[in-house]
Amino acid sequence: MSVSYGGQAVLEGVMMRGPSCWAVAVRTPEGGIEEVVRDVTSPMKRHRIWRLPVIRGVIALGESLAIGFRALAISANVAAREEDDDGNVVTEITRGQIIFSFAIAIGFALMLFKVGPALLTNWLPIDDTAGFVIVEGLIRVVVFIAYIGLIGLLPDLRRVFQYHGAEHKTINALEAGSDLTPEKVQKFSLIHPRCGTAFLLWVMVLGIFVFALVGRPVWYWLIVSRILLLPVIAGLAYELIRYAGKHQDNRVLMTLLAPGLWLQRLTTREPTLDQVEVSIRAIEEVRRREAGDTPAEQAADRKVEVMA
């Protein structure tokens, strides 16, 4: 089994992650590229229980969120950094500001995509449980797609989506065995089956089936169930896109999963060669660090699978 790589677009840059480390490359205001590399030890390497189906999806999601937040913080600091005449940094985002921002973002996402649709559907005159969970799921998917479409109109977010496209192209090129040069990477697809966008869509869809088992409790248990069952649904969605990533040549499967691939058209844009260069730099830093791993460490790396 080969090692998998994944990544995430950040502010003016890309974070790439392998099984044992991650790197973020950011285009500085001066035009250069700044890289930061960090090691990571996944629980999936140490204990078999963390590699069991569904459970490994929860672990992967937690790791992706933690690493993604740190990478965003690094890129935000590079973008916001200013220096005085002596070269001293005078503007830098503090750790407290970053934590507060991420807490607000997570709370907003839970309210908008989980709690909000459940409460809205609860106010509608729907009597049967099946109708309730289907309508709730449809509202959730519509809100999700509308939200992505609207934020894509913001100029700053459009640049992030370009870096998202650069990240996908780089991973596709790497998995195809291509040379990682901006010109060659640029020819590859913006779409990847293991993308986090597809993952989020299937979280919404699979939630319909999981919430059907809960039924229609009173409003406060309705809220609690939507939050507490999120890890279970995330684990199931992870298994789905993991399987898709391993069977990209299966036309029937790709047809069934096509909505998740189509949705990536909203969260990716064609990158420039400069942006692709940043993405390549990030993956090269990861592979350079992992090249120094011992054979035992490399064998353990194959136990960890990463979302693209």
C-alpha positions, 0 to 999 in steps of 0.5 A: 500500500502506497503512502497517501498525501493530502492538503489544504489551501490557506491564505496565499499558500498551501499546506501539504501533509504526509503520514509523518509530517506536514508543511505549509508554504506561503507566498510572502508580500515581498514575493518570496515563498516561506515554508514551515515544516512540522512533524506529526505522530498519528494515533493510527500508527501506534494502535490498531484500534484507531485504524478500524473502519469509521474510528479512523475517519474520526481520528483523520478528521480531528487531525485534519482540523488541528493541522489545518488550524495551525497552518491557517494561523501560520499563513495568517501571520505571514500575510499580516506581518509587518516590519519596521525600519529595523526589520523587527516584526510589529504586527503578528496575530496572537495565539489568543486571537487565533483560538478565538477566531477558530472557536467562532468559526466552529460554532458558526458552522455547527449552527448553520449546517447542523443545528439551524436546519434541524430547528427550521425543519422542526418548525415546519408542519411535518408529521412523519419521521421519514419526511422530517429527516429528508426535508432536514437533509435537503435544507442542510445540503441547499444551505451548504451549497448556497454558502459555498457559492456565495463565499466564492464571490469574495475576491480573497476567497477566490484566491484561496480557491485557486490555491485549493485547485493548485493543491489538487493538481499537485496531488494528482500529478504526484499520484500520476508519477509526473515531474513536479514542475509548475508547467506539468502540474498545471495540466492536471485536474482540479478534481480529486475524489478524496477532497474535503469538499466531497467529504463534507457533502457526504457528511450532509447526505449520510446524516439523513440515514443516521438521523432517521435512526434517532427519529424526531425527539423534542427540540433540545434532544434534537440539537444534542443528537445533531452534534453528538452523532457528527463524529459517527457520520464523519467516520462513515463519510471518510470510509466512502471517500477513502474507498473512492480514492482507491477505486478511481477507475470504477466508472459505476462508483465514480458516477454515484459519487459524481455530486461530490466531484461536481461540488469541487467546481465551486471550491476550486479555481484554475491557479496561476503558475506562481500558485502552483509553484507554492503548492509544489514547494509544500509537497516537496518539503513534506517528501524531503522530511519523510525521505529521512525516515527509517524503514520502520517509520516508513512502514508505519507511515503506510498505516496512515491515510490522508484526505486530499 
